[in-house]
């Protein structure tokens, strides 16, 4: 993990002598130790707030909105003194909150975690990390050593300047696009992205990186989409999610747990609206890990996020929810096509547009 820590400190955050870096960690990871060492070698100072999973569960189980407001007030005051922020999540059991009420999880996100991240992201230096764990390796049916190597390789994308022309060209095409059409055997979805600026994730704020994204104009979303990569996050798990939209309104849904999904949608008025549309371009993530931090970056996939829209590609939607839902267009997952203004961009997970094809030899070798 030394290479990952080096990338985080020197490439993503570009830590300078005298900087004050706040690390907020849920779960314990050896990567935290490596990052602390790299930060201090620069001549900067680390401030660490690390919760064990047991501590964190107790916090979520017994805290109230009033508790979170008090904790958040303290955190935000502390953040004002910081130059950088690192948020790290280490999954030990993806079903750890399975026995918690949806309301307990909701108020944690609404009154503490989401406001904390939104404020942290106003700093010039911020980074979110999701390192490998035994839980993720089991879920993705690979050894921990294998997943560690995937993580190291995927993070190393930031070091490969040869990929930047592809990301920039894809952003140019998004910027010039009005209508997006996603078509698979179980998906036929159209929406407009006209006027919504594109953004690039090459590892400056998320590790692993490897996506470009924008956001749909909310009222333009029509059709249906079936996400074929399962969603897992903090005790919430959906094996299947199918959504039906008409003029931006979610008319109907079919999921593996409709009651739990309904609870998420009832979080607030923006939870059923898409706040992000992204394209995964990281060739080192070759199969799902079943957590969106990896899966949304996997080459050959697209994703749409229910809820909060990012400031850099803002479509006006606000929510305490940000739920990244991933659709693989790879032939082995059923295949599919992505069109920009009726021009074919991706077919069966491979980039086929003439303006992009020469830039993606490694991605299209998959």
C-alpha positions in Angstrom: 0.0 0.0 0.0 3.0 2.3 0.0 2.4 3.2 -3.6 -1.2 4.0 -2.9 -0.2 6.2 0.1 2.4 8.0 -2.1 -0.2 8.7 -4.8 -2.7 9.9 -2.3 -0.3 12.3 -0.6 1.8 13.5 -3.5 -0.5 13.2 -6.5 -4.1 13.5 -5.3 -3.7 16.0 -2.4 -0.2 17.4 -3.3 0.5 17.9 0.4 3.0 20.7 1.2 5.1 21.4 4.3 3.1 22.9 7.0 -0.3 21.6 5.8 -2.7 20.3 8.3 -4.4 17.1 7.1 -7.5 15.6 8.7 -8.1 11.9 8.3 -11.6 10.6 9.1 -11.6 6.8 9.1 -14.5 4.4 9.5 -12.8 1.0 10.2 -9.1 0.3 10.7 -6.8 0.0 7.7 -3.0 -0.3 7.4 -3.3 2.3 4.6 -3.9 4.9 7.3 -0.5 4.1 8.8 1.1 4.5 5.4 -0.6 7.8 4.7 0.3 9.2 8.1 4.0 8.4 7.4 3.9 9.9 4.0 2.2 13.1 5.2 4.7 13.6 8.0 7.7 12.9 5.7 6.5 16.0 3.7 6.6 18.1 6.9 2.8 18.3 7.3 0.7 17.4 10.3 -1.9 14.6 10.5 -5.0 14.9 12.7 -6.7 11.5 13.0 -10.2 10.5 13.9 -10.6 6.8 13.6 -13.7 4.8 14.5 -13.6 1.0 14.8 -16.6 -0.6 13.2 -17.9 -1.4 16.7 -17.6 2.2 17.8 -19.3 3.4 14.6 -22.2 0.9 14.9 -22.9 2.1 18.5 -22.8 5.7 17.3 -25.3 5.0 14.5 -27.5 2.8 16.7 -28.0 5.2 19.7 -27.5 8.7 18.3 -30.3 11.2 17.7 -30.5 14.1 15.3 -29.6 16.3 18.2 -26.5 14.2 18.9 -25.4 14.5 15.3 -25.9 18.2 15.2 -23.6 18.6 18.2 -20.9 16.3 16.7 -21.2 18.0 13.3 -20.8 21.5 14.8 -17.5 20.4 16.4 -16.3 18.7 13.2 -17.0 21.7 11.0 -15.3 24.0 13.4 -12.2 21.7 13.3 -12.4 21.5 9.5 -12.1 25.3 9.2 -8.5 25.0 10.6 -7.5 22.2 8.1 -5.8 22.4 4.7 -6.9 18.9 3.6 -9.3 16.1 4.3 -9.1 12.3 3.8 -12.2 10.2 4.3 -11.5 6.5 4.5 -14.0 3.6 4.7 -12.8 0.1 5.5 -15.6 -2.5 5.1 -15.4 -5.5 7.5 -18.9 -6.7 6.8 -21.1 -5.1 4.2 -24.2 -6.3 6.1 -23.0 -4.8 9.4 -26.1 -2.5 9.6 -28.6 -5.1 8.3 -30.4 -5.2 11.7 -30.6 -1.5 12.0 -33.7 0.5 11.2 -33.7 2.6 8.1 -34.5 5.6 10.2 -31.2 5.2 12.2 -29.1 5.1 9.0 -31.1 7.9 7.5 -30.5 10.4 10.3 -26.8 9.5 10.4 -26.4 10.4 6.8 -28.7 13.4 6.9 -27.5 15.1 10.0 -23.8 14.1 10.1 -22.1 12.2 7.4 -23.3 14.0 4.3 -22.9 17.5 5.7 -19.4 16.6 6.9 -18.4 15.4 3.4 -20.0 18.4 1.7 -18.1 20.8 3.9 -14.8 18.8 3.5 -15.2 19.1 -0.2 -15.0 22.9 0.0 -11.4 22.5 0.9 -8.9 22.7 -1.9 -7.5 19.3 -0.9 -9.9 16.5 -0.2 -9.9 12.7 -1.0 -12.1 9.8 -0.4 -10.6 6.3 -0.2 -12.2 2.8 -0.1 -9.3 0.3 0.4 -9.7 -3.5 0.0 -10.9 -5.6 2.8 -11.7 -9.3 3.4 -15.4 -8.4 3.1 -14.9 -7.0 -0.4 -12.7 -9.8 -1.5 -15.3 -12.4 -0.4 -18.1 -10.5 -2.1 -16.2 -10.3 -5.3 -15.0 -13.9 -5.2 -11.3 -13.2 -5.2 -8.5 -13.4 -2.6 -7.5 -10.4 -0.6 -4.1 -10.4 -2.4 -5.9 -10.3 -5.7 -8.1 -7.4 -4.7 -5.2 -5.5 -3.2 -3.4 -5.7 -6.6 -6.6 -4.5 -8.4 -6.7 -1.5 -6.0 -3.0 -0.7 -6.5 -3.2 -1.0 -10.3 -6.5 1.0 -10.4 -5.0 3.8 -8.3 -1.9 3.8 -10.4 -4.1 5.1 -13.3 -3.3 8.5 -12.0 0.3 7.9 -12.9 -0.5 7.1 -16.6 -0.6 10.3 -18.5 -1.4 8.3 -21.6 -5.0 8.0 -20.4 -5.6 11.7 -19.9 -6.3 12.4 -23.6 -9.1 9.8 -23.6 -10.7 11.4 -20.5 -10.4 14.9 -22.0 -11.8 13.8 -25.3 -14.7 12.1 -23.7 -15.4 15.3 -21.7 -15.4 17.3 -24.9 -18.0 14.9 -26.4 -20.2 15.1 -23.3 -20.0 18.9 -23.5 -21.2 18.9 -27.1 -24.0 16.3 -26.4 -27.7 16.9 -25.9 -29.4 13.5 -25.9 -28.0 10.4 -24.2 -29.6 7.0 -25.0 -28.8 3.8 -23.1 -30.0 0.7 -24.7 -29.7 -3.0 -23.5 -32.0 -6.0 -23.7 -33.6 -4.7 -20.4 -33.0 -0.9 -20.7 -34.2 1.8 -22.9 -33.5 5.2 -21.3 -33.2 8.7 -22.8 -32.3 12.0 -21.2 -30.6 15.3 -21.9 -27.3 16.5 -20.5 -27.3 19.8 -22.5 -25.6 22.6 -20.6 -24.5 20.4 -17.6 -20.7 20.6 -17.4 -18.7 17.4 -17.5 -16.2 16.5 -14.8 -13.2 14.1 -14.7 -12.2 11.7 -11.9 -8.6 10.7 -12.4 -7.8 10.1 -8.7 -7.6 13.7 -7.4 -10.6 13.3 -5.1 -11.5 9.6 -5.3 -9.3 6.5 -5.2 -9.6 4.5 -7.2 -10.4 7.0 -10.0 -11.3 6.4 -13.6 -14.5 8.0 -14.7 -16.0 11.1 -16.4 -19.4 12.3 -15.3 -22.1 14.9 -15.8 -25.8 14.9 -14.8 -29.1 14.5 -16.6 -31.5 17.4 -16.8 -34.1 16.0 -14.3 -37.2 16.6 -16.3 -35.8 15.0 -19.4 -35.5 11.4 -18.1 -37.8 9.0 -19.9 -37.9 5.2 -20.2 -36.6 2.4 -18.1 -33.3 1.1 -16.9 -32.2 -2.2 -15.3 -29.0 -2.0 -13.3 -27.2 -5.4 -13.5 -24.4 -4.8 -10.9 -25.7 -5.4 -7.4 -25.6 -2.5 -5.0 -24.1 -2.8 -1.5 -23.5 -0.1 1.0 -23.6 0.1 4.8 -26.1 -2.7 5.3 -28.2 -1.8 2.3 -28.1 -4.5 -0.4 -30.0 -4.7 -3.7 -29.3 -7.6 -6.1 -31.6 -6.0 -8.8 -33.0 -2.5 -9.4 -35.2 -1.6 -12.3 -36.6 2.0 -12.6 -39.2 3.5 -14.9 -39.3 7.2 -15.6 -41.7 9.6 -17.4 -40.6 13.2 -17.8 -38.2 12.9 -14.9 -40.8 11.4 -12.5 -40.1 7.9 -11.1 -43.3 6.1 -12.0 -42.5 2.6 -10.9 -39.7 0.4 -9.6 -38.9 -3.2 -9.2 -36.1 -4.2 -6.8 -35.0 -7.2 -4.7 -36.2 -5.3 -1.6 -39.0 -2.9 -2.5 -39.7 -1.9 1.1 -36.1 -0.9 1.8 -35.9 0.9 -1.5 -39.1 2.8 -0.7 -37.6 4.0 2.6 -34.5 5.4 0.7 -36.8 7.2 -1.8 -38.7 8.7 1.1 -35.5 10.3 2.6 -36.3 13.6 0.9 -37.8 15.0 -2.3 -34.6 14.7 -4.3 -33.9 11.0 -3.6 -35.8 9.7 -6.6 -34.1 12.0 -9.1 -30.8 11.3 -10.9 -28.0 13.6 -9.8 -25.2 12.1 -11.8 -24.5 10.2 -15.0 -21.0 8.7 -15.4 -18.9 6.5 -17.6 -16.4 4.1 -16.2 -13.0 4.1 -17.9 -10.6 2.3 -15.5 -9.2 -0.7 -17.4 -7.6 -2.2 -14.3 -11.0 -2.9 -12.7 -12.0 -5.9 -14.8 -14.9 -7.3 -12.8 -17.3 -6.0 -10.2 -16.3 -5.7 -6.6 -19.9 -5.0 -5.7 -19.3 -1.7 -4.1 -19.8 1.4 -6.2 -16.4 3.0 -5.3 -14.9 0.4 -7.6 -17.8 -0.7 -9.9 -18.6 2.8 -11.2 -15.0 3.2 -12.4 -14.9 -0.2 -14.2 -14.4 0.2 -17.9 -17.4 -0.9 -19.9 -19.9 0.4 -17.4 -22.1 3.4 -17.0 -23.8 4.6 -13.8 -26.5 6.9 -12.7 -26.8 8.2 -9.1 -30.0 8.8 -7.3 -29.9 11.9 -5.2 -27.3 14.6 -4.6 -25.7 16.2 -7.7 -22.0 17.1 -7.5 -21.2 20.8 -7.5 -18.9 20.5 -10.5 -21.7 19.0 -12.7 -24.7 20.3 -10.8 -28.2 19.7 -12.2 -30.1 21.4 -9.4 -30.9 18.2 -7.5 -30.2 18.1 -3.8 -30.6 15.2 -1.4 -29.1 13.5 1.6 -28.9 10.4 -0.7 -26.2 9.7 -3.3 -26.8 6.1 -4.5 -24.5 5.1 -7.4 -26.3 2.4 -9.5 -24.1 0.6 -12.1 -25.0 -0.9 -15.4 -22.4 -3.1 -17.2 -22.6 -2.9 -21.0 -20.1 -5.7 -21.3 -21.1 -8.5 -23.6 -20.7 -11.1 -20.8 -23.3 -9.2 -18.8 -25.8 -9.0 -21.6 -24.3 -6.3 -23.7 -25.6 -2.9 -24.6 -25.0 0.4 -26.3 -24.5 4.0 -25.3 -25.4 6.8 -27.8 -24.7 10.5 -27.8 -27.2 12.3 -30.1 -27.8 9.0 -31.9 -24.1 8.4 -32.5 -22.8 5.1 -31.1 -20.1 5.6 -28.4 -19.9 2.3 -26.6 -21.0 -1.1 -27.8 -20.9 -4.2 -25.5 -18.5 -2.4 -23.2 -16.0 -1.3 -25.9 -15.5 2.3 -27.1 -16.2 2.3 -30.8 -16.6 5.9 -31.8 -14.0 7.0 -34.3 -13.0 10.1 -32.3 -12.2 7.9 -29.2 -11.2 4.5 -30.5 -7.5 5.3 -31.1 -7.1 6.5 -27.5 -8.3 3.3 -25.8 -6.1 0.3 -26.8 -5.8 -1.0 -23.3 -9.5 -0.6 -22.4 -10.7 -2.2 -25.6 -8.4 -5.2 -25.1 -10.8 -6.4 -22.4 
